[in-house]
Amino acid sequence: MSFTVAIVGRPNVGKSTLFNRLVGKKLALVDDTPGVTRDRRPGDAKLIDLRFTIIDTAGLEETGPDTLEGRMRAQTEAAIDEADLTLFVVDAKAGLTPLDKTFGELLRRSGKPVVLVANKSEAKGSDGGFYDAFTLGLGEPVPVSAEHGQGMIDLRDAIVAAIGEETAFPEEVDEAETNVRVSADEVGDEAGEDIEPEYDETKPLRVAIVGRPNAGKSTLINRFLGEDRLLTGPEAGITRDSISVEWDWRGRTIKMFDTAGMRRKARVQEKLEKLSVADALRAIRFAETVVIVFDATIPFEKQDLQIVDLVLREGRAAVLAFNKWDLVEDPQAVLAELREKTERLLPQARGIRAVPISGQTGYGLDKLMQSIIDTDRTWNKRISTAKLNRWLEHTQVQHPPPAVSGRRIKLKYMTQVKARPPAFMISCTRADALPESYVRYLTNGLRADFQMPGVPIRIHFKAAENPFENRKKKR
C-alpha cells in the first residue's frame, strides 16, 4: 500500500461504517451503541483508483489516562502518529460538539494532513452541521454518507489533494517478467502425487488466540510484539473486534488474531457481545492454528473445554496455553495436575501440546511459538498410500474388525484424501456397520504410529464396489 490513513472522531459518528465501506467488507463491528470500537484495526482500502492502508480507531474522549477510555484514546493517538493522513469524521446530522472542537485543535497541532469528513450528510436537517464544520478551521468538509456510499468520489479527490499525487499514485514496478518462471517443484507431477511433501518453513502462518474473557489474550500478543499494540486492562471483555497483527518469528511471518472473550452461550444476551463472539468464530475458521488461552489460576472451566471442542470440530490445529503462570505458587505440582486433567478431560485431542506461559513477564513464549509451529507441521502432514496400507494390514492383524450378524467386516484399502486436518478414506465392506469403538481404535493408532498428537483426524469409510452387482442372475 502506498500510504496510511487513520479515521478519527468522537464516538458514534460512523467511523467503523466508513472503514467497512472503504475496505469493501464488514470487518469492523458496527452498532448504535457509542464506543463499540476499542482497538485500532488496519485494513486494505480501495477508493475508486486509490489503494491505501486504512486504520479504524476508537472514539476520542476527554478522560484520565488510567481509565479504559483514556487507554483507548492513547491507541487512537498512536494511530494518528503512524498515519500519513487523518480523516476527521464529524456527524453532520447531530452537528458539532465541544468535543469535536477540542480534537480538531489536537489534529491541527499534529502537523499531519487532515481531511474533514461530514458523515450522515444524507439525513434531513444535516445542512446546519455541515456548515458548522467550517468553523473547525480544517478546510472545506467533504459531505458523505458512509452507510449509503454517497460522496465517495469527492472524498477521493480530497485525499489526493491533501496528500499529493506523488504519494497517492506511486510508480509501480513491472514484475511481469519476474513472475513468469516457475520452478520444477511447483509443477504438478502425476507420478509424484504419493510422495510425502516437505513442510514449508517459510510460509506465513495464521494464528488465532481465543479463550474466556480476561484470560490474558491481548496481553500475550502485546508481549510477542514488544509494544502496547492492543488495548489491555483489568476489566473483563475489553476486546470486541478480532484484530490481526503481523510480526516475524525467526524469519517467518506470523499473522495473529486477537479475539473477544467467549462466554457460555446462555450468558451472551447483548447484541454487541453476540457480534463479538461471531467475529471470534470467523477468526477461528480463518486461522490455521488456534491457541486456546487458559487462566492457570482457574483452569479447565466448562467453557474452556467447550472452546477446545469447538476448535477441534472446526478442524483447526490447537495448542493450549496456561497463562498467568507467574501467579502459580507451586509450579511443579500444578503442572503435573494440569497434564493429568488435559489427558482425562480432552480425550478427543490426545497428545495436544500444552505450554505454561506468562503474558505479563514473557515466560514460555518461545516454547509456545515452537509448539505452534510443530502443531502446524503435524496438521499439514501427508502420509504415502503404501505406508498407510502396510499400517492397515498390521493393525487388522493385531485387532481384527468385529463380526456383525455373523459376518466379518473387511478393511481393504486406505489412502489420505487431504491434509489440514489429516483426512483418510478406507474402502471396506459394510461400512455402515463398523462400530464407533473400532473407529476410535483406528484414530488412536494413526495418532500414535504416525506421530500426529493433538490434531483432529478424520476417517471416512466407503463401501467397496461389487463388480457383479449389475449383472443379471442366470436362470
PAMI-395177 format. One record per residue (C-alpha): chain; x, z, y; residue in three letters. Coordinates in steps of 0.1 Angstrom, whole numbers, plus 5000, padded with zeros to 4 digits. Example, Ala and Ser with C-alpha at 12.3 -4.5 7.8 and 13.67 -1.06 7.14 Angstrom:
[A, [5123, 5078, 4955], ALA],
[A, [5137, 5071, 4989], SER],
This chain:
[A, [5000, 5000, 5000], MET],
[A, [5012, 4991, 5035], SER],
[A, [5002, 5023, 5054], PHE],
[A, [4983, 5056, 5051], THR],
[A, [4951, 5066, 5068], VAL],
[A, [4936, 5101, 5070], ALA],
[A, [4899, 5107, 5075], ILE],
[A, [4893, 5139, 5095], VAL],
[A, [4864, 5156, 5113], GLY],
[A, [4843, 5187, 5113], ARG],
[A, [4822, 5194, 5082], PRO],
[A, [4792, 5172, 5072], ASN],
[A, [4799, 5142, 5094], VAL],
[A, [4802, 5118, 5065], GLY],
[A, [4840, 5117, 5058], LYS],
[A, [4836, 5115, 5020], SER],
[A, [4809, 5089, 5022], THR],
[A, [4832, 5068, 5044], LEU],
[A, [4860, 5074, 5019], PHE],
[A, [4839, 5062, 4990], ASN],
[A, [4828, 5032, 5010], ARG],
[A, [4865, 5022, 5016], LEU],
[A, [4877, 5027, 4981], VAL],
[A, [4846, 5010, 4966], GLY],
[A, [4839, 5038, 4941], LYS],
[A, [4821, 5071, 4942], LYS],
[A, [4854, 5091, 4938], LEU],
[A, [4847, 5119, 4962], ALA],
[A, [4817, 5143, 4957], LEU],
[A, [4790, 5138, 4984], VAL],
[A, [4763, 5163, 4992], ASP],
[A, [4742, 5175, 5022], ASP],
[A, [4760, 5209, 5019], THR],
[A, [4787, 5213, 5046], PRO],
[A, [4822, 5218, 5033], GLY],
[A, [4819, 5200, 4999], VAL],
[A, [4855, 5186, 5001], THR],
[A, [4883, 5211, 5000], ARG],
[A, [4914, 5194, 4988], ASP],
[A, [4929, 5162, 5002], ARG],
[A, [4921, 5133, 4980], ARG],
[A, [4941, 5100, 4982], PRO],
[A, [4927, 5066, 4972], GLY],
[A, [4934, 5029, 4974], ASP],
[A, [4912, 5014, 5002], ALA],
[A, [4901, 4978, 5008], LYS],
[A, [4886, 4968, 5041], LEU],
[A, [4880, 4931, 5045], ILE],
[A, [4916, 4918, 5043], ASP],
[A, [4933, 4952, 5048], LEU],
[A, [4949, 4972, 5019], ARG],
[A, [4960, 5008, 5026], PHE],
[A, [4960, 5043, 5012], THR],
[A, [4932, 5065, 5024], ILE],
[A, [4931, 5103, 5023], ILE],
[A, [4899, 5123, 5023], ASP],
[A, [4902, 5157, 5038], THR],
[A, [4882, 5190, 5042], ALA],
[A, [4861, 5195, 5073], GLY],
[A, [4881, 5210, 5102], LEU],
[A, [4870, 5246, 5112], GLU],
[A, [4884, 5272, 5135], GLU],
[A, [4892, 5302, 5114], THR],
[A, [4920, 5325, 5104], GLY],
[A, [4949, 5312, 5082], PRO],
[A, [4943, 5337, 5054], ASP],
[A, [4907, 5326, 5048], THR],
[A, [4896, 5299, 5024], LEU],
[A, [4886, 5277, 5054], GLU],
[A, [4919, 5284, 5070], GLY],
[A, [4938, 5272, 5039], ARG],
[A, [4915, 5241, 5038], MET],
[A, [4925, 5234, 5075], ARG],
[A, [4962, 5236, 5065], ALA],
[A, [4956, 5210, 5039], GLN],
[A, [4939, 5187, 5065], THR],
[A, [4968, 5192, 5089], GLU],
[A, [4992, 5183, 5062], ALA],
[A, [4973, 5150, 5056], ALA],
[A, [4975, 5142, 5094], ILE],
[A, [5012, 5147, 5093], ASP],
[A, [5015, 5125, 5062], GLU],
[A, [4993, 5096, 5076], ALA],
[A, [5003, 5068, 5098], ASP],
[A, [4968, 5066, 5114], LEU],
[A, [4939, 5090, 5117], THR],
[A, [4902, 5082, 5115], LEU],
[A, [4885, 5109, 5136], PHE],
[A, [4848, 5109, 5124], VAL],
[A, [4821, 5123, 5146], VAL],
[A, [4783, 5125, 5140], ASP],
[A, [4766, 5102, 5164], ALA],
[A, [4732, 5114, 5153], LYS],
[A, [4739, 5151, 5160], ALA],
[A, [4761, 5145, 5190], GLY],
[A, [4794, 5162, 5200], LEU],
[A, [4800, 5199, 5194], THR],
[A, [4827, 5221, 5209], PRO],
[A, [4845, 5219, 5176], LEU],
[A, [4848, 5181, 5180], ASP],
[A, [4864, 5185, 5214], LYS],
[A, [4888, 5211, 5201], THR],
[A, [4900, 5189, 5172], PHE],
[A, [4901, 5158, 5195], GLY],
[A, [4926, 5177, 5216], GLU],
[A, [4946, 5186, 5184], LEU],
[A, [4948, 5149, 5174], LEU],
[A, [4958, 5138, 5209], ARG],
[A, [4987, 5162, 5207], ARG],
[A, [4998, 5150, 5172], SER],
[A, [5011, 5117, 5188], GLY],
[A, [4997, 5096, 5159], LYS],
[A, [4974, 5066, 5164], PRO],
[A, [4937, 5077, 5163], VAL],
[A, [4906, 5056, 5157], VAL],
[A, [4874, 5074, 5168], LEU],
[A, [4845, 5066, 5144], VAL],
[A, [4809, 5074, 5154], ALA],
[A, [4792, 5077, 5120], ASN],
[A, [4754, 5077, 5113], LYS],
[A, [4750, 5052, 5142], SER],
[A, [4721, 5036, 5124], GLU],
[A, [4699, 5066, 5130], ALA],
[A, [4673, 5067, 5156], LYS],
[A, [4685, 5085, 5188], GLY],
[A, [4722, 5081, 5179], SER],
[A, [4730, 5063, 5212], ASP],
[A, [4734, 5096, 5231], GLY],
[A, [4760, 5109, 5206], GLY],
[A, [4778, 5075, 5206], PHE],
[A, [4783, 5075, 5244], TYR],
[A, [4792, 5112, 5244], ASP],
[A, [4822, 5103, 5222], ALA],
[A, [4838, 5086, 5251], PHE],
[A, [4844, 5120, 5267], THR],
[A, [4869, 5129, 5239], LEU],
[A, [4895, 5107, 5256], GLY],
[A, [4904, 5089, 5223], LEU],
[A, [4893, 5054, 5233], GLY],
[A, [4862, 5035, 5225], GLU],
[A, [4843, 5049, 5195], PRO],
[A, [4835, 5025, 5166], VAL],
[A, [4798, 5027, 5156], PRO],
[A, [4795, 5027, 5118], VAL],
[A, [4771, 5037, 5090], SER],
[A, [4793, 5048, 5061], ALA],
[A, [4762, 5052, 5039], GLU],
[A, [4748, 5017, 5046], HIS],
[A, [4781, 4998, 5051], GLY],
[A, [4774, 4988, 5088], GLN],
[A, [4802, 4983, 5113], GLY],
[A, [4830, 4978, 5088], MET],
[A, [4843, 4946, 5105], ILE],
[A, [4846, 4965, 5138], ASP],
[A, [4864, 4993, 5120], LEU],
[A, [4888, 4969, 5105], ARG],
[A, [4896, 4954, 5140], ASP],
[A, [4901, 4988, 5155], ALA],
[A, [4925, 4999, 5127], ILE],
[A, [4946, 4967, 5132], VAL],
[A, [4947, 4972, 5170], ALA],
[A, [4957, 5008, 5166], ALA],
[A, [4985, 5004, 5140], ILE],
[A, [4997, 4969, 5149], GLY],
[A, [4996, 4937, 5129], GLU],
[A, [5031, 4940, 5115], GLU],
[A, [5022, 4973, 5099], THR],
[A, [4987, 4962, 5088], ALA],
[A, [4999, 4929, 5072], PHE],
[A, [5034, 4934, 5059], PRO],
[A, [5052, 4904, 5044], GLU],
[A, [5045, 4902, 5006], GLU],
[A, [5074, 4894, 4982], VAL],
[A, [5066, 4865, 4959], ASP],
[A, [5070, 4879, 4925], GLU],
[A, [5056, 4849, 4906], ALA],
[A, [5089, 4839, 4891], GLU],
[A, [5099, 4875, 4881], THR],
[A, [5067, 4879, 4860], ASN],
[A, [5068, 4846, 4840], VAL],
[A, [5094, 4858, 4815], ARG],
[A, [5081, 4877, 4785], VAL],
[A, [5104, 4895, 4761], SER],
[A, [5102, 4888, 4724], ALA],
[A, [5089, 4924, 4719], ASP],
[A, [5058, 4917, 4739], GLU],
[A, [5047, 4886, 4719], VAL],
[A, [5023, 4894, 4691], GLY],
[A, [5036, 4886, 4656], ASP],
[A, [5012, 4882, 4627], GLU],
[A, [5038, 4891, 4601], ALA],
[A, [5048, 4923, 4620], GLY],
[A, [5014, 4939, 4625], GLU],
[A, [5021, 4965, 4598], ASP],
[A, [5054, 4977, 4614], ILE],
[A, [5051, 5012, 4629], GLU],
[A, [5058, 5007, 4667], PRO],
[A, [5081, 5030, 4685], GLU],
[A, [5068, 5054, 4711], TYR],
[A, [5073, 5042, 4747], ASP],
[A, [5091, 5070, 4766], GLU],
[A, [5088, 5052, 4799], THR],
[A, [5050, 5045, 4801], LYS],
[A, [5032, 5066, 4828], PRO],
[A, [5012, 5094, 4813], LEU],
[A, [4977, 5106, 4824], ARG],
[A, [4972, 5144, 4820], VAL],
[A, [4941, 5164, 4829], ALA],
[A, [4942, 5201, 4835], ILE],
[A, [4910, 5218, 4825], VAL],
[A, [4897, 5254, 4819], GLY],
[A, [4874, 5281, 4831], ARG],
[A, [4872, 5290, 4868], PRO],
[A, [4901, 5310, 4882], ASN],
[A, [4924, 5303, 4852], ALA],
[A, [4952, 5291, 4875], GLY],
[A, [4949, 5253, 4871], LYS],
[A, [4957, 5244, 4907], SER],
[A, [4985, 5269, 4909], THR],
[A, [5000, 5254, 4878], LEU],
[A, [5000, 5219, 4893], ILE],
[A, [5015, 5231, 4926], ASN],
[A, [5043, 5247, 4907], ARG],
[A, [5050, 5214, 4889], PHE],
[A, [5051, 5196, 4923], LEU],
[A, [5071, 5223, 4941], GLY],
[A, [5047, 5223, 4970], GLU],
[A, [5012, 5236, 4980], ASP],
[A, [4996, 5203, 4974], ARG],
[A, [4963, 5218, 4960], LEU],
[A, [4942, 5245, 4975], LEU],
[A, [4945, 5278, 4957], THR],
[A, [4934, 5314, 4962], GLY],
[A, [4919, 5345, 4946], PRO],
[A, [4884, 5331, 4949], GLU],
[A, [4869, 5315, 4917], ALA],
[A, [4857, 5279, 4919], GLY],
[A, [4878, 5267, 4948], ILE],
[A, [4884, 5232, 4933], THR],
[A, [4854, 5209, 4933], ARG],
[A, [4867, 5173, 4932], ASP],
[A, [4890, 5161, 4904], SER],
[A, [4922, 5154, 4924], ILE],
[A, [4950, 5132, 4910], SER],
[A, [4987, 5137, 4919], VAL],
[A, [5017, 5118, 4907], GLU],
[A, [5052, 5131, 4901], TRP],
[A, [5083, 5124, 4879], ASP],
[A, [5094, 5145, 4850], TRP],
[A, [5128, 5135, 4836], ARG],
[A, [5123, 5099, 4848], GLY],
[A, [5088, 5095, 4835], ARG],
[A, [5058, 5091, 4859], THR],
[A, [5031, 5118, 4852], ILE],
[A, [4997, 5115, 4868], LYS],
[A, [4980, 5149, 4867], MET],
[A, [4943, 5155, 4874], PHE],
[A, [4932, 5189, 4887], ASP],
[A, [4896, 5196, 4878], THR],
[A, [4869, 5221, 4887], ALA],
[A, [4865, 5252, 4865], GLY],
[A, [4839, 5246, 4837], MET],
[A, [4815, 5275, 4832], ARG],
[A, [4789, 5278, 4805], ARG],
[A, [4761, 5252, 4809], LYS],
[A, [4734, 5278, 4812], ALA],
[A, [4752, 5293, 4843], ARG],
[A, [4756, 5260, 4861], VAL],
[A, [4725, 5258, 4883], GLN],
[A, [4735, 5244, 4916], GLU],
[A, [4736, 5206, 4921], LYS],
[A, [4771, 5208, 4936], LEU],
[A, [4786, 5226, 4906], GLU],
[A, [4769, 5201, 4883], LYS],
[A, [4786, 5173, 4902], LEU],
[A, [4819, 5190, 4900], SER],
[A, [4816, 5195, 4862], VAL],
[A, [4806, 5159, 4857], ALA],
[A, [4837, 5149, 4877], ASP],
[A, [4858, 5171, 4854], ALA],
[A, [4843, 5154, 4823], LEU],
[A, [4852, 5120, 4837], ARG],
[A, [4888, 5132, 4842], ALA],
[A, [4889, 5142, 4806], ILE],
[A, [4877, 5108, 4794], ARG],
[A, [4902, 5090, 4817], PHE],
[A, [4931, 5112, 4806], ALA],
[A, [4954, 5107, 4776], GLU],
[A, [4965, 5143, 4771], THR],
[A, [4944, 5173, 4782], VAL],
[A, [4959, 5207, 4789], VAL],
[A, [4933, 5235, 4784], ILE],
[A, [4944, 5264, 4806], VAL],
[A, [4936, 5299, 4791], PHE],
[A, [4938, 5331, 4811], ASP],
[A, [4963, 5351, 4789], ALA],
[A, [4948, 5384, 4800], THR],
[A, [4913, 5374, 4787], ILE],
[A, [4919, 5345, 4763], PRO],
[A, [4895, 5329, 4738], PHE],
[A, [4863, 5335, 4756], GLU],
[A, [4834, 5314, 4741], LYS],
[A, [4837, 5289, 4769], GLN],
[A, [4874, 5284, 4762], ASP],
[A, [4866, 5274, 4726], LEU],
[A, [4838, 5251, 4737], GLN],
[A, [4861, 5233, 4762], ILE],
[A, [4887, 5227, 4734], VAL],
[A, [4860, 5214, 4711], ASP],
[A, [4847, 5191, 4738], LEU],
[A, [4882, 5177, 4744], VAL],
[A, [4887, 5171, 4707], LEU],
[A, [4853, 5154, 4703], ARG],
[A, [4863, 5131, 4731], GLU],
[A, [4893, 5121, 4711], GLY],
[A, [4919, 5133, 4736], ARG],
[A, [4953, 5149, 4727], ALA],
[A, [4951, 5186, 4735], ALA],
[A, [4976, 5213, 4744], VAL],
[A, [4968, 5249, 4751], LEU],
[A, [4985, 5267, 4780], ALA],
[A, [4982, 5305, 4781], PHE],
[A, [4986, 5311, 4818], ASN],
[A, [4994, 5343, 4838], LYS],
[A, [5020, 5353, 4812], TRP],
[A, [5037, 5373, 4839], ASP],
[A, [5008, 5398, 4838], LEU],
[A, [5011, 5404, 4800], VAL],
[A, [5026, 5438, 4792], GLU],
[A, [5037, 5433, 4756], ASP],
[A, [5045, 5396, 4753], PRO],
[A, [5057, 5396, 4716], GLN],
[A, [5026, 5414, 4703], ALA],
[A, [5002, 5393, 4724], VAL],
[A, [5019, 5361, 4714], LEU],
[A, [5015, 5369, 4677], ALA],
[A, [4979, 5378, 4682], GLU],
[A, [4972, 5345, 4701], LEU],
[A, [4988, 5324, 4674], ARG],
[A, [4967, 5341, 4648], GLU],
[A, [4935, 5336, 4668], LYS],
[A, [4944, 5299, 4675], THR],
[A, [4947, 5291, 4638], GLU],
[A, [4915, 5311, 4630], ARG],
[A, [4892, 5300, 4658], LEU],
[A, [4903, 5264, 4661], LEU],
[A, [4904, 5251, 4625], PRO],
[A, [4895, 5216, 4637], GLN],
[A, [4928, 5214, 4656], ALA],
[A, [4951, 5228, 4630], ARG],
[A, [4987, 5229, 4644], GLY],
[A, [4977, 5225, 4680], ILE],
[A, [5005, 5232, 4704], ARG],
[A, [5001, 5264, 4724], ALA],
[A, [5026, 5275, 4751], VAL],
[A, [5027, 5307, 4772], PRO],
[A, [5033, 5299, 4808], ILE],
[A, [5031, 5313, 4843], SER],
[A, [5020, 5290, 4871], GLY],
[A, [5029, 5317, 4896], GLN],
[A, [5066, 5321, 4885], THR],
[A, [5072, 5288, 4868], GLY],
[A, [5079, 5304, 4834], TYR],
[A, [5075, 5280, 4804], GLY],
[A, [5067, 5248, 4824], LEU],
[A, [5094, 5227, 4809], ASP],
[A, [5083, 5237, 4774], LYS],
[A, [5047, 5229, 4783], LEU],
[A, [5057, 5194, 4795], MET],
[A, [5077, 5188, 4763], GLN],
[A, [5047, 5198, 4743], SER],
[A, [5025, 5174, 4763], ILE],
[A, [5050, 5145, 4755], ILE],
[A, [5052, 5154, 4718], ASP],
[A, [5014, 5156, 4715], THR],
[A, [5010, 5122, 4732], ASP],
[A, [5036, 5108, 4708], ARG],
[A, [5015, 5120, 4679], THR],
[A, [4983, 5108, 4695], TRP],
[A, [4998, 5073, 4697], ASN],
[A, [5012, 5073, 4662], LYS],
[A, [5007, 5044, 4638], ARG],
[A, [5014, 5046, 4600], ILE],
[A, [5020, 5015, 4579], SER],
[A, [4994, 5005, 4553], THR],
[A, [5019, 5007, 4525], ALA],
[A, [5027, 5043, 4532], LYS],
[A, [4990, 5052, 4535], LEU],
[A, [4981, 5036, 4502], ASN],
[A, [5010, 5054, 4484], ARG],
[A, [4998, 5086, 4500], TRP],
[A, [4962, 5079, 4490], LEU],
[A, [4972, 5073, 4454], GLU],
[A, [4993, 5105, 4452], HIS],
[A, [4965, 5125, 4469], THR],
[A, [4939, 5114, 4444], GLN],
[A, [4962, 5123, 4415], VAL],
[A, [4966, 5159, 4429], GLN],
[A, [4930, 5163, 4437], HIS],
[A, [4906, 5136, 4425], PRO],
[A, [4874, 5129, 4443], PRO],
[A, [4844, 5147, 4428], PRO],
[A, [4819, 5132, 4404], ALA],
[A, [4784, 5129, 4419], VAL],
[A, [4755, 5125, 4395], SER],
[A, [4780, 5120, 4367], GLY],
[A, [4798, 5091, 4384], ARG],
[A, [4833, 5094, 4398], ARG],
[A, [4839, 5083, 4434], ILE],
[A, [4869, 5060, 4437], LYS],
[A, [4891, 5056, 4468], LEU],
[A, [4906, 5021, 4465], LYS],
[A, [4923, 5011, 4498], TYR],
[A, [4934, 5027, 4531], MET],
[A, [4946, 5014, 4564], THR],
[A, [4949, 5026, 4600], GLN],
[A, [4924, 5008, 4622], VAL],
[A, [4935, 5023, 4656], LYS],
[A, [4956, 5049, 4674], ALA],
[A, [4947, 5071, 4704], ARG],
[A, [4934, 5090, 4685], PRO],
[A, [4946, 5080, 4650], PRO],
[A, [4917, 5065, 4630], ALA],
[A, [4917, 5054, 4594], PHE],
[A, [4894, 5033, 4572], MET],
[A, [4891, 5040, 4534], ILE],
[A, [4874, 5015, 4511], SER],
[A, [4856, 5034, 4483], CYS],
[A, [4827, 5034, 4460], THR],
[A, [4796, 5053, 4470], ARG],
[A, [4809, 5062, 4505], ALA],
[A, [4776, 5080, 4514], ASP],
[A, [4780, 5104, 4485], ALA],
[A, [4815, 5117, 4494], LEU],
[A, [4812, 5154, 4503], PRO],
[A, [4824, 5168, 4537], GLU],
[A, [4848, 5192, 4519], SER],
[A, [4867, 5162, 4505], TYR],
[A, [4869, 5146, 4539], VAL],
[A, [4884, 5178, 4553], ARG],
[A, [4909, 5177, 4524], TYR],
[A, [4920, 5142, 4533], LEU],
[A, [4922, 5150, 4570], THR],
[A, [4943, 5181, 4565], ASN],
[A, [4965, 5162, 4541], GLY],
[A, [4971, 5134, 4566], LEU],
[A, [4979, 5160, 4593], ARG],
[A, [5004, 5178, 4571], ALA],
[A, [5021, 5149, 4553], ASP],
[A, [5025, 5126, 4584], PHE],
[A, [5032, 5153, 4610], GLN],
[A, [5001, 5149, 4632], MET],
[A, [4994, 5185, 4643], PRO],
[A, [4968, 5193, 4668], GLY],
[A, [4954, 5158, 4674], VAL],
[A, [4919, 5146, 4664], PRO],
[A, [4919, 5125, 4633], ILE],
[A, [4891, 5101, 4625], ARG],
[A, [4884, 5088, 4589], ILE],
[A, [4858, 5061, 4583], HIS],
[A, [4846, 5052, 4548], PHE],
[A, [4835, 5017, 4538], LYS],
[A, [4817, 5008, 4506], ALA],
[A, [4837, 4983, 4485], ALA],
[A, [4820, 4949, 4482], GLU],
[A, [4806, 4940, 4448], ASN],
[A, [4816, 4904, 4440], PRO],
[A, [4787, 4900, 4416], PHE],
[A, [4760, 4914, 4439], GLU],
[A, [4746, 4880, 4449], ASN],
[A, [4747, 4863, 4415], ARG],
[A, [4715, 4858, 4397], LYS],
[A, [4711, 4876, 4364], LYS],
[A, [4713, 4854, 4333], LYS],
[A, [4682, 4852, 4312], ARG],
